[in-house]
Amino acid sequence: MTFTTAAASEMRERIGAITGKAIAKELTISTFHSFSLQLCHSHGEKYVALNLIQIFTLICPQSAD
């Protein structure tokens, strides 16, 4: 995990060079914002199942890249 999209891309390239691109694609390499958004989306249905509203809102879509 990193703070910038550029750093995440570089990290993905470096890991791909060491392990191979197929393995690198299976790893979660992202920014903090992107990872957090993925986490919220993947668990959002649990709020609905518990009759709670989804408690996350994406304020700035560009920050999720």
PDB file of N, H, CA, C and O in Angstrom:
ATOM      1  N   MET A   1       0.831  -1.169   0.000  1.00  0.00           N
ATOM      2  CA  MET A   1       0.000   0.000   0.000  1.00  0.00           C
ATOM      3  C   MET A   1       0.881   1.239   0.000  1.00  0.00           C
ATOM      4  O   MET A   1       1.947   1.281   0.614  1.00  0.00           O
ATOM      5  N   THR A   2       0.397   2.231  -0.705  1.00  0.00           N
ATOM      6  H   THR A   2      -0.469   2.196  -1.204  1.00  0.00           H
ATOM      7  CA  THR A   2       1.162   3.459  -0.824  1.00  0.00           C
ATOM      8  C   THR A   2       0.205   4.640  -0.916  1.00  0.00           C
ATOM      9  O   THR A   2      -1.012   4.458  -0.908  1.00  0.00           O
ATOM     10  N   PHE A   3       0.745   5.836  -1.003  1.00  0.00           N
ATOM     11  H   PHE A   3       1.734   5.984  -1.009  1.00  0.00           H
ATOM     12  CA  PHE A   3      -0.093   7.028  -1.030  1.00  0.00           C
ATOM     13  C   PHE A   3      -0.425   7.505  -2.439  1.00  0.00           C
ATOM     14  O   PHE A   3      -1.449   8.164  -2.622  1.00  0.00           O
ATOM     15  N   THR A   4       0.387   7.204  -3.427  1.00  0.00           N
ATOM     16  H   THR A   4       1.218   6.669  -3.278  1.00  0.00           H
ATOM     17  CA  THR A   4       0.153   7.739  -4.764  1.00  0.00           C
ATOM     18  C   THR A   4      -0.055   6.631  -5.783  1.00  0.00           C
ATOM     19  O   THR A   4       0.446   5.517  -5.629  1.00  0.00           O
ATOM     20  N   THR A   5      -0.800   6.957  -6.817  1.00  0.00           N
ATOM     21  H   THR A   5      -1.207   7.861  -6.942  1.00  0.00           H
ATOM     22  CA  THR A   5      -1.046   6.015  -7.900  1.00  0.00           C
ATOM     23  C   THR A   5       0.251   5.665  -8.621  1.00  0.00           C
ATOM     24  O   THR A   5       0.470   4.517  -9.006  1.00  0.00           O
ATOM     25  N   ALA A   6       1.107   6.670  -8.798  1.00  0.00           N
ATOM     26  H   ALA A   6       0.928   7.603  -8.485  1.00  0.00           H
ATOM     27  CA  ALA A   6       2.387   6.435  -9.469  1.00  0.00           C
ATOM     28  C   ALA A   6       3.243   5.439  -8.680  1.00  0.00           C
ATOM     29  O   ALA A   6       3.860   4.547  -9.262  1.00  0.00           O
ATOM     30  N   ALA A   7       3.275   5.595  -7.375  1.00  0.00           N
ATOM     31  H   ALA A   7       2.774   6.319  -6.903  1.00  0.00           H
ATOM     32  CA  ALA A   7       4.066   4.684  -6.543  1.00  0.00           C
ATOM     33  C   ALA A   7       3.482   3.274  -6.580  1.00  0.00           C
ATOM     34  O   ALA A   7       4.229   2.296  -6.585  1.00  0.00           O
ATOM     35  N   ALA A   8       2.150   3.161  -6.605  1.00  0.00           N
ATOM     36  H   ALA A   8       1.543   3.956  -6.600  1.00  0.00           H
ATOM     37  CA  ALA A   8       1.517   1.836  -6.693  1.00  0.00           C
ATOM     38  C   ALA A   8       1.846   1.169  -8.025  1.00  0.00           C
ATOM     39  O   ALA A   8       2.091  -0.037  -8.072  1.00  0.00           O
ATOM     40  N   SER A   9       1.852   1.944  -9.102  1.00  0.00           N
ATOM     41  H   SER A   9       1.653   2.923  -9.064  1.00  0.00           H
ATOM     42  CA  SER A   9       2.202   1.395 -10.419  1.00  0.00           C
ATOM     43  C   SER A   9       3.651   0.914 -10.442  1.00  0.00           C
ATOM     44  O   SER A   9       3.950  -0.158 -10.968  1.00  0.00           O
ATOM     45  N   GLU A  10       4.539   1.710  -9.871  1.00  0.00           N
ATOM     46  H   GLU A  10       4.296   2.581  -9.444  1.00  0.00           H
ATOM     47  CA  GLU A  10       5.952   1.326  -9.827  1.00  0.00           C
ATOM     48  C   GLU A  10       6.144   0.072  -8.972  1.00  0.00           C
ATOM     49  O   GLU A  10       6.919  -0.819  -9.320  1.00  0.00           O
ATOM     50  N   MET A  11       5.436   0.020  -7.867  1.00  0.00           N
ATOM     51  H   MET A  11       4.807   0.744  -7.585  1.00  0.00           H
ATOM     52  CA  MET A  11       5.527  -1.141  -6.985  1.00  0.00           C
ATOM     53  C   MET A  11       5.055  -2.397  -7.723  1.00  0.00           C
ATOM     54  O   MET A  11       5.676  -3.455  -7.616  1.00  0.00           O
ATOM     55  N   ARG A  12       3.954  -2.276  -8.474  1.00  0.00           N
ATOM     56  H   ARG A  12       3.449  -1.417  -8.561  1.00  0.00           H
ATOM     57  CA  ARG A  12       3.417  -3.394  -9.242  1.00  0.00           C
ATOM     58  C   ARG A  12       4.422  -3.868 -10.291  1.00  0.00           C
ATOM     59  O   ARG A  12       4.602  -5.069 -10.488  1.00  0.00           O
ATOM     60  N   GLU A  13       5.076  -2.917 -10.962  1.00  0.00           N
ATOM     61  H   GLU A  13       4.930  -1.941 -10.802  1.00  0.00           H
ATOM     62  CA  GLU A  13       6.083  -3.265 -11.967  1.00  0.00           C
ATOM     63  C   GLU A  13       7.277  -3.973 -11.345  1.00  0.00           C
ATOM     64  O   GLU A  13       7.758  -4.972 -11.879  1.00  0.00           O
ATOM     65  N   ARG A  14       7.759  -3.458 -10.216  1.00  0.00           N
ATOM     66  H   ARG A  14       7.369  -2.646  -9.782  1.00  0.00           H
ATOM     67  CA  ARG A  14       8.925  -4.067  -9.557  1.00  0.00           C
ATOM     68  C   ARG A  14       8.621  -5.469  -9.062  1.00  0.00           C
ATOM     69  O   ARG A  14       9.433  -6.381  -9.220  1.00  0.00           O
ATOM     70  N   ILE A  15       7.445  -5.640  -8.460  1.00  0.00           N
ATOM     71  H   ILE A  15       6.785  -4.899  -8.332  1.00  0.00           H
ATOM     72  CA  ILE A  15       7.072  -6.972  -7.970  1.00  0.00           C
ATOM     73  C   ILE A  15       6.873  -7.916  -9.145  1.00  0.00           C
ATOM     74  O   ILE A  15       7.249  -9.086  -9.077  1.00  0.00           O
ATOM     75  N   GLY A  16       6.274  -7.405 -10.233  1.00  0.00           N
ATOM     76  H   GLY A  16       5.968  -6.455 -10.287  1.00  0.00           H
ATOM     77  CA  GLY A  16       6.092  -8.218 -11.436  1.00  0.00           C
ATOM     78  C   GLY A  16       7.405  -8.668 -12.030  1.00  0.00           C
ATOM     79  O   GLY A  16       7.505  -9.782 -12.543  1.00  0.00           O
ATOM     80  N   ALA A  17       8.424  -7.812 -11.968  1.00  0.00           N
ATOM     81  H   ALA A  17       8.343  -6.906 -11.551  1.00  0.00           H
ATOM     82  CA  ALA A  17       9.739  -8.180 -12.498  1.00  0.00           C
ATOM     83  C   ALA A  17      10.390  -9.280 -11.662  1.00  0.00           C
ATOM     84  O   ALA A  17      11.153 -10.096 -12.181  1.00  0.00           O
ATOM     85  N   ILE A  18      10.086  -9.294 -10.381  1.00  0.00           N
ATOM     86  H   ILE A  18       9.467  -8.632  -9.959  1.00  0.00           H
ATOM     87  CA  ILE A  18      10.684 -10.294  -9.489  1.00  0.00           C
ATOM     88  C   ILE A  18       9.902 -11.606  -9.520  1.00  0.00           C
ATOM     89  O   ILE A  18      10.490 -12.682  -9.630  1.00  0.00           O
ATOM     90  N   THR A  19       8.582 -11.511  -9.422  1.00  0.00           N
ATOM     91  H   THR A  19       8.105 -10.637  -9.333  1.00  0.00           H
ATOM     92  CA  THR A  19       7.761 -12.716  -9.270  1.00  0.00           C
ATOM     93  C   THR A  19       7.092 -13.183 -10.557  1.00  0.00           C
ATOM     94  O   THR A  19       6.644 -14.326 -10.650  1.00  0.00           O
ATOM     95  N   GLY A  20       7.025 -12.305 -11.541  1.00  0.00           N
ATOM     96  H   GLY A  20       7.389 -11.377 -11.465  1.00  0.00           H
ATOM     97  CA  GLY A  20       6.266 -12.590 -12.753  1.00  0.00           C
ATOM     98  C   GLY A  20       4.954 -11.831 -12.717  1.00  0.00           C
ATOM     99  O   GLY A  20       4.375 -11.621 -11.650  1.00  0.00           O
ATOM    100  N   LYS A  21       4.489 -11.422 -13.885  1.00  0.00           N
ATOM    101  H   LYS A  21       4.959 -11.592 -14.751  1.00  0.00           H
ATOM    102  CA  LYS A  21       3.294 -10.583 -13.950  1.00  0.00           C
ATOM    103  C   LYS A  21       2.038 -11.299 -13.460  1.00  0.00           C
ATOM    104  O   LYS A  21       1.158 -10.668 -12.875  1.00  0.00           O
ATOM    105  N   ALA A  22       1.945 -12.593 -13.688  1.00  0.00           N
ATOM    106  H   ALA A  22       2.660 -13.106 -14.162  1.00  0.00           H
ATOM    107  CA  ALA A  22       0.756 -13.339 -13.268  1.00  0.00           C
ATOM    108  C   ALA A  22       0.583 -13.301 -11.752  1.00  0.00           C
ATOM    109  O   ALA A  22      -0.524 -13.105 -11.250  1.00  0.00           O
ATOM    110  N   ILE A  23       1.661 -13.485 -11.042  1.00  0.00           N
ATOM    111  H   ILE A  23       2.561 -13.644 -11.450  1.00  0.00           H
ATOM    112  CA  ILE A  23       1.600 -13.452  -9.575  1.00  0.00           C
ATOM    113  C   ILE A  23       1.344 -12.034  -9.087  1.00  0.00           C
ATOM    114  O   ILE A  23       0.577 -11.832  -8.145  1.00  0.00           O
ATOM    115  N   ALA A  24       1.975 -11.054  -9.716  1.00  0.00           N
ATOM    116  H   ALA A  24       2.598 -11.218 -10.481  1.00  0.00           H
ATOM    117  CA  ALA A  24       1.791  -9.661  -9.314  1.00  0.00           C
ATOM    118  C   ALA A  24       0.337  -9.224  -9.473  1.00  0.00           C
ATOM    119  O   ALA A  24      -0.159  -8.426  -8.677  1.00  0.00           O
ATOM    120  N   LYS A  25      -0.352  -9.740 -10.494  1.00  0.00           N
ATOM    121  H   LYS A  25       0.051 -10.388 -11.140  1.00  0.00           H
ATOM    122  CA  LYS A  25      -1.755  -9.378 -10.705  1.00  0.00           C
ATOM    123  C   LYS A  25      -2.663  -9.924  -9.611  1.00  0.00           C
ATOM    124  O   LYS A  25      -3.731  -9.368  -9.355  1.00  0.00           O
ATOM    125  N   GLU A  26      -2.251 -11.001  -8.970  1.00  0.00           N
ATOM    126  H   GLU A  26      -1.383 -11.453  -9.178  1.00  0.00           H
ATOM    127  CA  GLU A  26      -3.046 -11.594  -7.899  1.00  0.00           C
ATOM    128  C   GLU A  26      -2.914 -10.844  -6.581  1.00  0.00           C
ATOM    129  O   GLU A  26      -3.743 -11.015  -5.687  1.00  0.00           O
ATOM    130  N   LEU A  27      -1.895 -10.026  -6.451  1.00  0.00           N
ATOM    131  H   LEU A  27      -1.221  -9.887  -7.177  1.00  0.00           H
ATOM    132  CA  LEU A  27      -1.660  -9.277  -5.225  1.00  0.00           C
ATOM    133  C   LEU A  27      -2.473  -7.992  -5.200  1.00  0.00           C
ATOM    134  O   LEU A  27      -2.812  -7.442  -6.248  1.00  0.00           O
ATOM    135  N   THR A  28      -2.780  -7.523  -4.013  1.00  0.00           N
ATOM    136  H   THR A  28      -2.505  -7.969  -3.162  1.00  0.00           H
ATOM    137  CA  THR A  28      -3.442  -6.230  -3.868  1.00  0.00           C
ATOM    138  C   THR A  28      -2.358  -5.179  -3.699  1.00  0.00           C
ATOM    139  O   THR A  28      -1.735  -5.065  -2.643  1.00  0.00           O
ATOM    140  N   ILE A  29      -2.149  -4.419  -4.757  1.00  0.00           N
ATOM    141  H   ILE A  29      -2.655  -4.512  -5.614  1.00  0.00           H
ATOM    142  CA  ILE A  29      -1.168  -3.344  -4.742  1.00  0.00           C
ATOM    143  C   ILE A  29      -1.925  -2.083  -5.115  1.00  0.00           C
ATOM    144  O   ILE A  29      -2.340  -1.924  -6.263  1.00  0.00           O
ATOM    145  N   SER A  30      -2.106  -1.191  -4.163  1.00  0.00           N
ATOM    146  H   SER A  30      -1.768  -1.319  -3.230  1.00  0.00           H
ATOM    147  CA  SER A  30      -2.935  -0.026  -4.419  1.00  0.00           C
ATOM    148  C   SER A  30      -2.608   1.111  -3.465  1.00  0.00           C
ATOM    149  O   SER A  30      -1.748   0.995  -2.592  1.00  0.00           O
ATOM    150  N   THR A  31      -3.322   2.210  -3.659  1.00  0.00           N
ATOM    151  H   THR A  31      -4.021   2.304  -4.368  1.00  0.00           H
ATOM    152  CA  THR A  31      -3.195   3.334  -2.735  1.00  0.00           C
ATOM    153  C   THR A  31      -4.098   3.068  -1.531  1.00  0.00           C
ATOM    154  O   THR A  31      -4.967   2.197  -1.575  1.00  0.00           O
ATOM    155  N   PHE A  32      -3.883   3.818  -0.468  1.00  0.00           N
ATOM    156  H   PHE A  32      -3.177   4.526  -0.432  1.00  0.00           H
ATOM    157  CA  PHE A  32      -4.738   3.686   0.711  1.00  0.00           C
ATOM    158  C   PHE A  32      -6.191   3.998   0.351  1.00  0.00           C
ATOM    159  O   PHE A  32      -7.109   3.305   0.790  1.00  0.00           O
ATOM    160  N   HIS A  33      -6.391   5.050  -0.456  1.00  0.00           N
ATOM    161  H   HIS A  33      -5.645   5.613  -0.813  1.00  0.00           H
ATOM    162  CA  HIS A  33      -7.746   5.441  -0.835  1.00  0.00           C
ATOM    163  C   HIS A  33      -8.443   4.358  -1.650  1.00  0.00           C
ATOM    164  O   HIS A  33      -9.596   4.019  -1.387  1.00  0.00           O
ATOM    165  N   SER A  34      -7.745   3.824  -2.628  1.00  0.00           N
ATOM    166  H   SER A  34      -6.808   4.099  -2.842  1.00  0.00           H
ATOM    167  CA  SER A  34      -8.325   2.795  -3.485  1.00  0.00           C
ATOM    168  C   SER A  34      -8.643   1.534  -2.692  1.00  0.00           C
ATOM    169  O   SER A  34      -9.713   0.948  -2.862  1.00  0.00           O
ATOM    170  N   PHE A  35      -7.739   1.120  -1.842  1.00  0.00           N
ATOM    171  H   PHE A  35      -6.870   1.596  -1.704  1.00  0.00           H
ATOM    172  CA  PHE A  35      -7.953  -0.069  -1.030  1.00  0.00           C
ATOM    173  C   PHE A  35      -9.143   0.118  -0.096  1.00  0.00           C
ATOM    174  O   PHE A  35      -9.968  -0.783   0.056  1.00  0.00           O
ATOM    175  N   SER A  36      -9.229   1.282   0.523  1.00  0.00           N
ATOM    176  H   SER A  36      -8.560   2.015   0.400  1.00  0.00           H
ATOM    177  CA  SER A  36     -10.343   1.558   1.443  1.00  0.00           C
ATOM    178  C   SER A  36     -11.676   1.541   0.712  1.00  0.00           C
ATOM    179  O   SER A  36     -12.662   1.012   1.226  1.00  0.00           O
ATOM    180  N   LEU A  37     -11.709   2.117  -0.484  1.00  0.00           N
ATOM    181  H   LEU A  37     -10.907   2.546  -0.901  1.00  0.00           H
ATOM    182  CA  LEU A  37     -12.935   2.119  -1.270  1.00  0.00           C
ATOM    183  C   LEU A  37     -13.327   0.692  -1.653  1.00  0.00           C
ATOM    184  O   LEU A  37     -14.501   0.332  -1.564  1.00  0.00           O
ATOM    185  N   GLN A  38     -12.363  -0.120  -2.076  1.00  0.00           N
ATOM    186  H   GLN A  38     -11.409   0.173  -2.148  1.00  0.00           H
ATOM    187  CA  GLN A  38     -12.648  -1.522  -2.415  1.00  0.00           C
ATOM    188  C   GLN A  38     -13.205  -2.264  -1.201  1.00  0.00           C
ATOM    189  O   GLN A  38     -14.133  -3.063  -1.327  1.00  0.00           O
ATOM    190  N   LEU A  39     -12.650  -2.002  -0.056  1.00  0.00           N
ATOM    191  H   LEU A  39     -11.896  -1.352   0.046  1.00  0.00           H
ATOM    192  CA  LEU A  39     -13.098  -2.638   1.177  1.00  0.00           C
ATOM    193  C   LEU A  39     -14.536  -2.243   1.497  1.00  0.00           C
ATOM    194  O   LEU A  39     -15.352  -3.094   1.852  1.00  0.00           O
ATOM    195  N   CYS A  40     -14.847  -0.960   1.373  1.00  0.00           N
ATOM    196  H   CYS A  40     -14.185  -0.269   1.085  1.00  0.00           H
ATOM    197  CA  CYS A  40     -16.210  -0.496   1.635  1.00  0.00           C
ATOM    198  C   CYS A  40     -17.203  -1.119   0.667  1.00  0.00           C
ATOM    199  O   CYS A  40     -18.279  -1.556   1.073  1.00  0.00           O
ATOM    200  N   HIS A  41     -16.849  -1.161  -0.598  1.00  0.00           N
ATOM    201  H   HIS A  41     -15.975  -0.806  -0.928  1.00  0.00           H
ATOM    202  CA  HIS A  41     -17.744  -1.746  -1.590  1.00  0.00           C
ATOM    203  C   HIS A  41     -17.930  -3.244  -1.381  1.00  0.00           C
ATOM    204  O   HIS A  41     -19.031  -3.762  -1.571  1.00  0.00           O
ATOM    205  N   SER A  42     -16.882  -3.934  -0.998  1.00  0.00           N
ATOM    206  H   SER A  42     -15.988  -3.513  -0.844  1.00  0.00           H
ATOM    207  CA  SER A  42     -16.990  -5.379  -0.839  1.00  0.00           C
ATOM    208  C   SER A  42     -17.783  -5.780   0.400  1.00  0.00           C
ATOM    209  O   SER A  42     -18.293  -6.898   0.468  1.00  0.00           O
ATOM    210  N   HIS A  43     -17.892  -4.891   1.376  1.00  0.00           N
ATOM    211  H   HIS A  43     -17.477  -3.983   1.321  1.00  0.00           H
ATOM    212  CA  HIS A  43     -18.624  -5.214   2.599  1.00  0.00           C
ATOM    213  C   HIS A  43     -19.887  -4.379   2.765  1.00  0.00           C
ATOM    214  O   HIS A  43     -20.558  -4.474   3.792  1.00  0.00           O
ATOM    215  N   GLY A  44     -20.217  -3.568   1.775  1.00  0.00           N
ATOM    216  H   GLY A  44     -19.672  -3.490   0.941  1.00  0.00           H
ATOM    217  CA  GLY A  44     -21.386  -2.697   1.862  1.00  0.00           C
ATOM    218  C   GLY A  44     -22.693  -3.442   2.004  1.00  0.00           C
ATOM    219  O   GLY A  44     -23.611  -2.948   2.660  1.00  0.00           O
ATOM    220  N   GLU A  45     -22.808  -4.627   1.406  1.00  0.00           N
ATOM    221  H   GLU A  45     -22.063  -5.029   0.874  1.00  0.00           H
ATOM    222  CA  GLU A  45     -24.049  -5.389   1.472  1.00  0.00           C
ATOM    223  C   GLU A  45     -24.375  -5.839   2.894  1.00  0.00           C
ATOM    224  O   GLU A  45     -25.533  -6.109   3.211  1.00  0.00           O
ATOM    225  N   LYS A  46     -23.359  -5.919   3.747  1.00  0.00           N
ATOM    226  H   LYS A  46     -22.418  -5.699   3.490  1.00  0.00           H
ATOM    227  CA  LYS A  46     -23.602  -6.318   5.136  1.00  0.00           C
ATOM    228  C   LYS A  46     -24.412  -5.265   5.881  1.00  0.00           C
ATOM    229  O   LYS A  46     -25.193  -5.596   6.774  1.00  0.00           O
ATOM    230  N   TYR A  47     -24.231  -3.999   5.519  1.00  0.00           N
ATOM    231  H   TYR A  47     -23.597  -3.729   4.794  1.00  0.00           H
ATOM    232  CA  TYR A  47     -25.017  -2.934   6.146  1.00  0.00           C
ATOM    233  C   TYR A  47     -26.485  -3.052   5.760  1.00  0.00           C
ATOM    234  O   TYR A  47     -27.374  -2.841   6.586  1.00  0.00           O
ATOM    235  N   VAL A  48     -26.730  -3.391   4.500  1.00  0.00           N
ATOM    236  H   VAL A  48     -26.009  -3.563   3.830  1.00  0.00           H
ATOM    237  CA  VAL A  48     -28.103  -3.555   4.028  1.00  0.00           C
ATOM    238  C   VAL A  48     -28.752  -4.755   4.725  1.00  0.00           C
ATOM    239  O   VAL A  48     -29.910  -4.681   5.135  1.00  0.00           O
ATOM    240  N   ALA A  49     -28.016  -5.850   4.860  1.00  0.00           N
ATOM    241  H   ALA A  49     -27.075  -5.910   4.526  1.00  0.00           H
ATOM    242  CA  ALA A  49     -28.539  -7.054   5.508  1.00  0.00           C
ATOM    243  C   ALA A  49     -28.903  -6.788   6.970  1.00  0.00           C
ATOM    244  O   ALA A  49     -29.799  -7.429   7.519  1.00  0.00           O
ATOM    245  N   LEU A  50     -28.210  -5.851   7.587  1.00  0.00           N
ATOM    246  H   LEU A  50     -27.482  -5.330   7.141  1.00  0.00           H
ATOM    247  CA  LEU A  50     -28.484  -5.511   8.987  1.00  0.00           C
ATOM    248  C   LEU A  50     -29.469  -4.353   9.114  1.00  0.00           C
ATOM    249  O   LEU A  50     -29.662  -3.812  10.203  1.00  0.00           O
ATOM    250  N   ASN A  51     -30.093  -3.974   7.996  1.00  0.00           N
ATOM    251  H   ASN A  51     -29.936  -4.413   7.111  1.00  0.00           H
ATOM    252  CA  ASN A  51     -31.027  -2.849   7.945  1.00  0.00           C
ATOM    253  C   ASN A  51     -30.377  -1.532   8.357  1.00  0.00           C
ATOM    254  O   ASN A  51     -31.026  -0.664   8.942  1.00  0.00           O
ATOM    255  N   LEU A  52     -29.115  -1.397   8.052  1.00  0.00           N
ATOM    256  H   LEU A  52     -28.588  -2.102   7.578  1.00  0.00           H
ATOM    257  CA  LEU A  52     -28.399  -0.148   8.288  1.00  0.00           C
ATOM    258  C   LEU A  52     -28.118   0.489   6.941  1.00  0.00           C
ATOM    259  O   LEU A  52     -28.028  -0.199   5.924  1.00  0.00           O
ATOM    260  N   ILE A  53     -27.981   1.785   6.936  1.00  0.00           N
ATOM    261  H   ILE A  53     -28.054   2.345   7.762  1.00  0.00           H
ATOM    262  CA  ILE A  53     -27.625   2.438   5.682  1.00  0.00           C
ATOM    263  C   ILE A  53     -26.152   2.207   5.410  1.00  0.00           C
ATOM    264  O   ILE A  53     -25.378   1.941   6.329  1.00  0.00           O
ATOM    265  N   GLN A  54     -25.768   2.308   4.157  1.00  0.00           N
ATOM    266  H   GLN A  54     -26.397   2.524   3.410  1.00  0.00           H
ATOM    267  CA  GLN A  54     -24.349   2.219   3.839  1.00  0.00           C
ATOM    268  C   GLN A  54     -23.706   3.510   4.338  1.00  0.00           C
ATOM    269  O   GLN A  54     -24.145   4.601   3.976  1.00  0.00           O
ATOM    270  N   ILE A  55     -22.687   3.395   5.151  1.00  0.00           N
ATOM    271  H   ILE A  55     -22.330   2.509   5.445  1.00  0.00           H
ATOM    272  CA  ILE A  55     -22.152   4.559   5.851  1.00  0.00           C
ATOM    273  C   ILE A  55     -20.942   5.174   5.170  1.00  0.00           C
ATOM    274  O   ILE A  55     -20.221   5.952   5.796  1.00  0.00           O
ATOM    275  N   PHE A  56     -20.698   4.852   3.914  1.00  0.00           N
ATOM    276  H   PHE A  56     -21.283   4.220   3.406  1.00  0.00           H
ATOM    277  CA  PHE A  56     -19.568   5.460   3.239  1.00  0.00           C
ATOM    278  C   PHE A  56     -20.043   6.223   2.014  1.00  0.00           C
ATOM    279  O   PHE A  56     -21.004   5.834   1.350  1.00  0.00           O
ATOM    280  N   THR A  57     -19.354   7.310   1.732  1.00  0.00           N
ATOM    281  H   THR A  57     -18.573   7.626   2.272  1.00  0.00           H
ATOM    282  CA  THR A  57     -19.637   8.134   0.565  1.00  0.00           C
ATOM    283  C   THR A  57     -18.323   8.537  -0.058  1.00  0.00           C
ATOM    284  O   THR A  57     -17.402   8.955   0.644  1.00  0.00           O
ATOM    285  N   LEU A  58     -18.227   8.417  -1.355  1.00  0.00           N
ATOM    286  H   LEU A  58     -18.975   8.078  -1.925  1.00  0.00           H
ATOM    287  CA  LEU A  58     -17.039   8.842  -2.072  1.00  0.00           C
ATOM    288  C   LEU A  58     -17.210  10.321  -2.405  1.00  0.00           C
ATOM    289  O   LEU A  58     -18.043  10.683  -3.236  1.00  0.00           O
ATOM    290  N   ILE A  59     -16.433  11.158  -1.766  1.00  0.00           N
ATOM    291  H   ILE A  59     -15.757  10.864  -1.091  1.00  0.00           H
ATOM    292  CA  ILE A  59     -16.562  12.602  -1.944  1.00  0.00           C
ATOM    293  C   ILE A  59     -15.798  13.064  -3.175  1.00  0.00           C
ATOM    294  O   ILE A  59     -16.278  13.922  -3.917  1.00  0.00           O
ATOM    295  N   CYS A  60     -14.629  12.511  -3.395  1.00  0.00           N
ATOM    296  H   CYS A  60     -14.240  11.815  -2.792  1.00  0.00           H
ATOM    297  CA  CYS A  60     -13.776  12.932  -4.506  1.00  0.00           C
ATOM    298  C   CYS A  60     -13.394  11.703  -5.314  1.00  0.00           C
ATOM    299  O   CYS A  60     -12.457  10.998  -4.939  1.00  0.00           O
ATOM    300  N   PRO A  61     -14.097  11.420  -6.426  1.00  0.00           N
ATOM    301  CA  PRO A  61     -13.812  10.209  -7.210  1.00  0.00           C
ATOM    302  C   PRO A  61     -12.364  10.109  -7.682  1.00  0.00           C
ATOM    303  O   PRO A  61     -11.854   8.998  -7.830  1.00  0.00           O
ATOM    304  N   GLN A  62     -11.685  11.229  -7.922  1.00  0.00           N
ATOM    305  H   GLN A  62     -12.099  12.131  -7.802  1.00  0.00           H
ATOM    306  CA  GLN A  62     -10.304  11.183  -8.380  1.00  0.00           C
ATOM    307  C   GLN A  62      -9.373  10.589  -7.326  1.00  0.00           C
ATOM    308  O   GLN A  62      -8.333  10.032  -7.677  1.00  0.00           O
ATOM    309  N   SER A  63      -9.716  10.693  -6.061  1.00  0.00           N
ATOM    310  H   SER A  63     -10.561  11.146  -5.776  1.00  0.00           H
ATOM    311  CA  SER A  63      -8.840  10.184  -5.009  1.00  0.00           C
ATOM    312  C   SER A  63      -8.880   8.671  -4.915  1.00  0.00           C
ATOM    313  O   SER A  63      -8.057   8.084  -4.212  1.00  0.00           O
ATOM    314  N   ALA A  64      -9.814   8.017  -5.602  1.00  0.00           N
ATOM    315  H   ALA A  64     -10.482   8.494  -6.173  1.00  0.00           H
ATOM    316  CA  ALA A  64      -9.924   6.559  -5.555  1.00  0.00           C
ATOM    317  C   ALA A  64      -9.036   5.881  -6.587  1.00  0.00           C
ATOM    318  O   ALA A  64      -8.936   4.654  -6.593  1.00  0.00           O
ATOM    319  N   ASP A  65      -8.395   6.641  -7.453  1.00  0.00           N
ATOM    320  H   ASP A  65      -8.477   7.638  -7.449  1.00  0.00           H
ATOM    321  CA  ASP A  65      -7.533   6.057  -8.487  1.00  0.00           C
ATOM    322  C   ASP A  65      -6.223   5.580  -7.921  1.00  0.00           C
ATOM    323  O   ASP A  65      -5.384   5.063  -8.658  1.00  0.00           O
TER     324      ASP A  65
END
